[in-house]
Amino acid sequence: MLVSARRHTVTHRIAPDIDRERDLLVGDLLAGGCVILEGYGTLPGAQHSGEGVAHQPFVTDARVAVLRVAACGSMAPGPPS
């Protein structure tokens, strides 16, 4: 988190490689043992690059992780990424 110098409020920045951030989040959720990775999909019309509201560039493979909530500790493996 960052504090905006202009507005003096809490804000954030978009990581330029948002796929890395997605994969870190998926890894953390899987490590918690309460989700199962079903696979990845692509949303129709998803952008592969662009800029955030603050003109921060980003790139992505436009894939979304599909996770299923499961009983905690049911470490059934998901399909490979």
MDTraj code that builds the backbone (N, CA, C; nanometers):
import mdtraj as md
import numpy as np

residues = "MET LEU VAL SER ALA ARG ARG HIS THR VAL THR HIS ARG ILE ALA PRO ASP ILE ASP ARG GLU ARG ASP LEU LEU VAL GLY ASP LEU LEU ALA GLY GLY CYS VAL ILE LEU GLU GLY TYR GLY THR LEU PRO GLY ALA GLN HIS SER GLY GLU GLY VAL ALA HIS GLN PRO PHE VAL THR ASP ALA ARG VAL ALA VAL LEU ARG VAL ALA ALA CYS GLY SER MET ALA PRO GLY PRO PRO SER".split()
xyz = np.array([
    [0.0842, -0.1180, 0.0000],
    [0.0000, 0.0000, 0.0000],
    [0.0885, 0.1240, 0.0000],
    [0.0351, 0.2246, -0.0563],
    [0.1029, 0.3537, -0.0624],
    [0.0095, 0.4612, -0.0096],
    [0.0662, 0.5731, 0.0281],
    [-0.0137, 0.6896, 0.0655],
    [0.0006, 0.7905, -0.0469],
    [-0.1108, 0.8296, -0.1033],
    [-0.1112, 0.9250, -0.2130],
    [-0.0608, 1.0601, -0.1644],
    [0.0411, 1.1135, -0.2311],
    [0.0943, 1.2447, -0.1941],
    [-0.0057, 1.3553, -0.2255],
    [-0.0852, 1.3340, -0.3279],
    [-0.1810, 1.4359, -0.3695],
    [-0.3062, 1.4361, -0.2830],
    [-0.3594, 1.3181, -0.2543],
    [-0.4857, 1.3094, -0.1801],
    [-0.4672, 1.2721, -0.0337],
    [-0.3483, 1.2276, 0.0040],
    [-0.3194, 1.1857, 0.1418],
    [-0.4112, 1.0724, 0.1870],
    [-0.4360, 0.9789, 0.0931],
    [-0.5179, 0.8626, 0.1240],
    [-0.4392, 0.7363, 0.0880],
    [-0.4830, 0.6240, 0.1406],
    [-0.4193, 0.4971, 0.1092],
    [-0.4580, 0.4574, -0.0325],
    [-0.3611, 0.4103, -0.1088],
    [-0.3850, 0.3699, -0.2468],
    [-0.2980, 0.2486, -0.2775],
    [-0.2892, 0.2097, -0.4009],
    [-0.2056, 0.0970, -0.4426],
    [-0.1552, 0.1219, -0.5836],
    [-0.0623, 0.0402, -0.6267],
    [-0.0128, 0.0454, -0.7636],
    [-0.0373, -0.0902, -0.8284],
    [-0.0595, -0.0878, -0.9567],
    [-0.0756, -0.2106, -1.0327],
    [0.0628, -0.2620, -1.0688],
    [0.0873, -0.3900, -1.0433],
    [0.2138, -0.4504, -1.0853],
    [0.2120, -0.4596, -1.2375],
    [0.3220, -0.4256, -1.3033],
    [0.3231, -0.4299, -1.4493],
    [0.2968, -0.5702, -1.5056],
    [0.3427, -0.6744, -1.4360],
    [0.3196, -0.8128, -1.4793],
    [0.2109, -0.8717, -1.3887],
    [0.0860, -0.8475, -1.4249],
    [-0.0222, -0.8894, -1.3359],
    [-0.0398, -1.0408, -1.3318],
    [0.0140, -1.1117, -1.4314],
    [0.0074, -1.2582, -1.4269],
    [0.0887, -1.3120, -1.3099],
    [0.2022, -1.2511, -1.2841],
    [0.2845, -1.2922, -1.1693],
    [0.2066, -1.2732, -1.0398],
    [0.1375, -1.1621, -1.0291],
    [0.0572, -1.1353, -0.9094],
    [-0.0569, -1.2371, -0.8979],
    [-0.1217, -1.2688, -1.0107],
    [-0.2278, -1.3696, -1.0105],
    [-0.1730, -1.5034, -0.9620],
    [-0.0565, -1.5427, -1.0149],
    [0.0011, -1.6716, -0.9785],
    [0.0436, -1.6763, -0.8320],
    [0.0931, -1.5644, -0.7780],
    [0.1265, -1.5589, -0.6350],
    [0.0016, -1.5757, -0.5495],
    [-0.1068, -1.5094, -0.5890],
    [-0.2323, -1.5192, -0.5147],
    [-0.2877, -1.6614, -0.5215],
    [-0.2861, -1.7222, -0.6398],
    [-0.3330, -1.8603, -0.6537],
    [-0.2491, -1.9525, -0.5666],
    [-0.1167, -1.9335, -0.5688],
    [-0.0281, -2.0160, -0.4861],
    [-0.0581, -2.0030, -0.3382],
    [-0.0828, -1.8814, -0.2934],
    [-0.1163, -1.8595, -0.1520],
    [-0.2478, -1.9278, -0.1153],
    [-0.3475, -1.9152, -0.2016],
    [-0.4769, -1.9782, -0.1743],
    [-0.4649, -2.1305, -0.1723],
    [-0.3886, -2.1869, -0.2663],
    [-0.3675, -2.3315, -0.2680],
    [-0.2931, -2.3779, -0.1435],
    [-0.1953, -2.3003, -0.1003],
    [-0.1185, -2.3361, 0.0193],
    [-0.2066, -2.3377, 0.1437],
    [-0.3127, -2.2577, 0.1429],
    [-0.4060, -2.2559, 0.2553],
    [-0.4885, -2.3834, 0.2655],
    [-0.4932, -2.4608, 0.1576],
    [-0.5606, -2.5897, 0.1599],
    [-0.7119, -2.5855, 0.1545],
    [-0.7702, -2.4707, 0.1195],
    [-0.9168, -2.4616, 0.1176],
    [-0.9728, -2.4353, -0.0218],
    [-0.8877, -2.4423, -0.1233],
    [-0.9330, -2.4284, -0.2618],
    [-0.8638, -2.5333, -0.3477],
    [-0.9255, -2.5638, -0.4600],
    [-0.8684, -2.6553, -0.5578],
    [-0.8623, -2.5802, -0.6902],
    [-0.7479, -2.5851, -0.7559],
    [-0.7328, -2.5217, -0.8866],
    [-0.7977, -2.6104, -0.9915],
    [-0.9021, -2.5594, -1.0546],
    [-0.9716, -2.6339, -1.1590],
    [-0.9051, -2.6146, -1.2939],
    [-0.8373, -2.5032, -1.3115],
    [-0.7705, -2.4748, -1.4383],
    [-0.7688, -2.3257, -1.4660],
    [-0.7428, -2.2935, -1.5907],
    [-0.7374, -2.1538, -1.6330],
    [-0.8301, -2.1358, -1.7522],
    [-0.8837, -2.0175, -1.7642],
    [-0.9674, -1.9832, -1.8774],
    [-0.9314, -1.8447, -1.9264],
    [-0.9871, -1.8078, -2.0380],
    [-0.9650, -1.6738, -2.0934],
    [-1.1013, -1.6088, -2.1135],
    [-1.1141, -1.4873, -2.0690],
    [-1.2396, -1.4145, -2.0846],
    [-1.2452, -1.3525, -2.2240],
    [-1.3567, -1.3633, -2.2933],
    [-1.3689, -1.3031, -2.4263],
    [-1.3457, -1.1523, -2.4189],
    [-1.2659, -1.1030, -2.5084],
    [-1.2409, -0.9595, -2.5155],
    [-1.1433, -0.9061, -2.4123],
    [-1.0778, -0.9946, -2.3378],
    [-0.9832, -0.9495, -2.2352],
    [-0.8639, -0.8795, -2.2990],
    [-0.8197, -0.7725, -2.2362],
    [-0.7041, -0.6981, -2.2853],
    [-0.5757, -0.7710, -2.2476],
    [-0.4750, -0.7624, -2.3334],
    [-0.3452, -0.8230, -2.3062],
    [-0.2428, -0.7197, -2.2593],
    [-0.2750, -0.5931, -2.2728],
    [-0.1885, -0.4862, -2.2232],
    [-0.2722, -0.3598, -2.2131],
    [-0.2191, -0.2657, -2.1399],
    [-0.2896, -0.1397, -2.1253],
    [-0.2305, -0.0574, -2.0141],
    [-0.3092, 0.0356, -1.9656],
    [-0.2691, 0.1241, -1.8558],
    [-0.3798, 0.1283, -1.7528],
    [-0.3399, 0.1351, -1.6252],
    [-0.4352, 0.1538, -1.5183],
    [-0.4808, 0.2989, -1.5118],
    [-0.5642, 0.3285, -1.4149],
    [-0.6185, 0.4639, -1.3992],
    [-0.5080, 0.5675, -1.3820],
    [-0.3999, 0.5303, -1.3131],
    [-0.2883, 0.6231, -1.2903],
    [-0.1829, 0.6122, -1.4010],
    [-0.2225, 0.5610, -1.5173],
    [-0.1342, 0.5470, -1.6337],
    [-0.0168, 0.4529, -1.6084],
    [-0.0391, 0.3516, -1.5263],
    [0.0624, 0.2506, -1.4995],
    [0.0442, 0.1382, -1.6017],
    [0.1463, 0.1073, -1.6811],
    [0.1308, 0.0042, -1.7836],
    [0.1217, -0.1352, -1.7220],
    [0.0501, -0.2249, -1.7918],
    [0.0449, -0.3645, -1.7496],
    [0.0414, -0.4539, -1.8725],
    [0.0863, -0.5789, -1.8539],
    [0.0772, -0.6824, -1.9562],
    [0.0216, -0.8080, -1.8900],
    [-0.0462, -0.8914, -1.9693],
    [-0.1070, -1.0120, -1.9154],
    [-0.1283, -1.1136, -2.0261],
    [-0.1358, -1.2407, -1.9888],
    [-0.1738, -1.3438, -2.0848],
    [-0.3268, -1.3550, -2.0919],
    [-0.3961, -1.2746, -2.0130],
    [-0.5427, -1.2641, -2.0109],
    [-0.6105, -1.3910, -1.9597],
    [-0.5363, -1.4788, -1.8917],
    [-0.5973, -1.5989, -1.8352],
    [-0.6492, -1.5681, -1.6945],
    [-0.7568, -1.6342, -1.6579],
    [-0.8101, -1.6247, -1.5228],
    [-0.8020, -1.7625, -1.4582],
    [-0.7687, -1.7643, -1.3313],
    [-0.7632, -1.8906, -1.2576],
    [-0.9038, -1.9261, -1.2122],
    [-0.9395, -2.0522, -1.2276],
    [-1.0691, -2.1018, -1.1823],
    [-1.0423, -2.1886, -1.0599],
    [-1.0883, -2.1410, -0.9447],
    [-1.0658, -2.2099, -0.8179],
    [-1.1993, -2.2560, -0.7611],
    [-1.1972, -2.3708, -0.6972],
    [-1.3177, -2.4216, -0.6311],
    [-1.2915, -2.4251, -0.4815],
    [-1.3831, -2.3676, -0.4053],
    [-1.3719, -2.3729, -0.2598],
    [-1.3947, -2.5172, -0.2179],
    [-1.3082, -2.5665, -0.1277],
    [-1.3157, -2.7059, -0.0845],
    [-1.3011, -2.7108, 0.0653],
    [-1.3303, -2.8258, 0.1197],
    [-1.3086, -2.8464, 0.2633],
    [-1.1598, -2.8273, 0.2901],
    [-1.1278, -2.7480, 0.3892],
    [-0.9877, -2.7214, 0.4204],
    [-0.9145, -2.8509, 0.4497],
    [-0.7988, -2.8654, 0.3892],
    [-0.7175, -2.9840, 0.4083],
    [-0.7389, -3.0907, 0.3027],
    [-0.8338, -3.0694, 0.2112],
    [-0.8545, -3.1679, 0.1040],
    [-0.7611, -3.1327, -0.0104],
    [-0.6385, -3.1722, 0.0015],
    [-0.5332, -3.1303, -0.0900],
    [-0.5367, -3.2051, -0.2232],
    [-0.6547, -3.2163, -0.2834],
    [-0.6635, -3.2796, -0.4152],
    [-0.5934, -3.1914, -0.5164],
    [-0.5056, -3.2497, -0.5974],
    [-0.4313, -3.1679, -0.6923],
    [-0.5210, -3.1152, -0.8036],
    [-0.4915, -2.9949, -0.8480],
    [-0.5607, -2.9392, -0.9621],
    [-0.4831, -2.9700, -1.0883],
    [-0.5383, -2.9362, -1.2028],
    [-0.4674, -2.9606, -1.3272],
    [-0.3449, -2.8713, -1.3381],
    [-0.2461, -2.9095, -1.4149],
    [-0.1261, -2.8270, -1.4296],
    [-0.1580, -2.6968, -1.4986],
    [-0.0804, -2.5938, -1.4689],
    [-0.1013, -2.4647, -1.5337],
    [-0.0321, -2.4684, -1.6651],
])
top = md.Topology()
chain = top.add_chain()
for i, resn in enumerate(residues, 1):
    res = top.add_residue(resn, chain, resSeq=i)
    for name in ("N", "CA", "C"):
        top.add_atom(name, md.element.get_by_symbol(name[0]), res)
traj = md.Trajectory(xyz[None], top)
